[in-house]
């Protein structure tokens, strides 16, 4: 193999090894940060998603919309915390699966909010895009969840 190709191959192997070593831990940390940060915004009254959540949970019994908003926010914080530790990944995945069922509800319950007029189902609004991007969160959770039977950092 010519020298430039050998050097490229060696560099490619180092980069690939770095990504293999740090990819899943970075993914777990990213999920934790997103869930803790966005979750805290809800009970603290700073979430831009609050109006959408309130419209979505308005029909739910037992608690007021504001209380449901706080419960959902703290639920997300717990999801984030459980992503930080390998021992609690199963809990994280379980809580996230339950949370995601509710996260996608506005696409069905509030299409007038989540899709542009005359654009259903191919032209989501910003709110719709905010929800649909959770497909990536689910995929990330599947990757991380695939590490639960491994020890250590999950990587």
C-alpha positions in Angstrom: 0.0 0.0 0.0 1.5 3.4 -0.9 2.6 5.5 2.1 -0.2 8.2 1.9 -2.8 5.4 1.9 -1.1 3.7 4.9 -1.0 7.0 6.8 -4.7 7.6 6.0 -5.6 4.1 7.1 -3.7 4.5 10.4 -5.4 7.8 11.1 -8.8 6.3 10.1 -8.2 3.4 12.6 -7.3 5.8 15.4 -10.4 8.0 14.7 -12.6 4.9 14.5 -11.2 3.5 17.8 -11.8 6.9 19.5 -15.4 7.0 18.3 -16.0 3.3 19.3 -14.6 4.1 22.8 -16.4 7.4 23.4 -19.5 7.2 21.3 -21.9 5.5 23.6 -20.7 7.2 26.8 -21.1 10.6 24.9 -24.6 9.5 23.8 -25.6 8.6 27.4 -24.3 11.9 28.7 -26.0 13.8 25.9 -29.4 12.1 26.7 -28.8 12.8 30.4 -28.1 16.5 29.8 -31.1 17.0 27.5 -33.6 15.3 29.8 -32.3 17.0 32.9 -32.1 20.4 31.4 -35.4 20.4 29.4 -37.1 18.6 32.3 -36.1 21.2 34.8 -37.4 24.0 32.6 -41.0 22.7 33.0 -41.5 22.9 36.8 -39.4 26.1 36.9 -41.7 27.8 34.4 -39.1 28.4 31.6 -40.1 25.7 29.1 -41.0 26.9 25.6 -42.8 23.5 25.3 -45.1 24.3 28.3 -48.1 25.6 26.2 -48.0 22.5 24.0 -47.7 20.2 27.0 -50.6 22.0 28.8 -52.8 21.7 25.7 -52.0 18.0 25.5 -52.6 17.1 29.1 -55.7 19.4 29.5 -58.1 16.4 29.3 -56.2 14.2 31.8 -58.0 13.5 35.1 -56.8 13.8 38.7 -54.2 16.7 38.4 -54.4 20.2 37.0 -52.5 20.9 33.8 -49.8 22.8 35.7 -49.3 19.9 38.0 -49.1 17.5 35.1 -46.5 19.8 33.6 -44.4 19.6 36.7 -44.8 15.9 37.0 -43.7 15.4 33.4 -40.7 17.8 34.0 -39.5 15.9 37.1 -40.1 12.6 35.2 -37.7 13.8 32.5 -35.2 14.8 35.2 -35.3 11.3 36.6 -34.9 9.9 33.0 -31.8 12.0 32.6 -30.3 11.0 36.0 -30.8 7.4 35.2 -29.0 7.7 31.9 -25.9 8.8 33.9 -25.3 5.4 35.5 -24.9 2.0 33.8 -26.7 0.3 36.6 -29.9 2.3 36.0 -30.0 2.2 32.2 -32.9 -0.3 32.2 -34.9 2.2 34.3 -33.9 5.0 32.0 -35.1 3.1 28.9 -38.4 2.1 30.6 -39.2 5.6 31.8 -38.2 7.0 28.4 -40.5 4.5 26.6 -43.4 5.6 28.8 -42.6 9.3 28.3 -42.3 9.0 24.5 -45.8 7.6 24.3 -47.0 10.9 25.7 -44.6 13.0 23.8 -46.1 11.9 20.4 -49.7 12.5 21.5 -49.9 16.1 20.2 -49.3 14.8 16.7 -52.7 13.0 17.0 -54.5 15.2 19.5 -53.4 18.6 18.2 -52.7 18.3 14.5 -53.8 21.9 14.1 -50.8 22.9 16.3 -48.3 20.3 15.1 -48.9 20.5 11.3 -49.1 23.5 9.0 -52.5 24.3 7.5 -53.0 22.1 4.3 -49.6 20.4 5.1 -50.8 17.4 7.1 -48.8 15.1 7.5 -45.8 16.3 5.5 -45.3 19.8 6.8 -44.9 19.9 10.5 -44.9 23.2 12.4 -42.0 24.0 14.7 -43.9 22.2 17.5 -44.3 19.2 15.2 -40.6 19.2 14.3 -39.8 19.4 18.1 -41.9 16.2 18.6 -40.7 14.3 15.5 -37.1 14.8 16.4 -37.7 12.5 19.3 -37.4 9.6 16.8 -33.6 10.3 17.1 -33.9 10.2 20.9 -35.6 6.8 20.6 -32.9 5.6 18.3 -30.2 6.8 20.7 -32.0 5.1 23.6 -32.0 1.8 21.5 -28.3 2.1 21.0 -27.6 2.8 24.7 -30.1 0.2 25.7 -28.2 -2.4 23.7 -25.3 -2.0 26.2 -27.2 -2.9 29.4 -25.8 -6.4 29.5 -22.3 -5.1 29.3 -20.4 -4.0 32.4 -18.8 -0.7 33.1 -19.4 2.5 31.2 -21.6 0.9 28.6 -19.1 1.7 25.9 
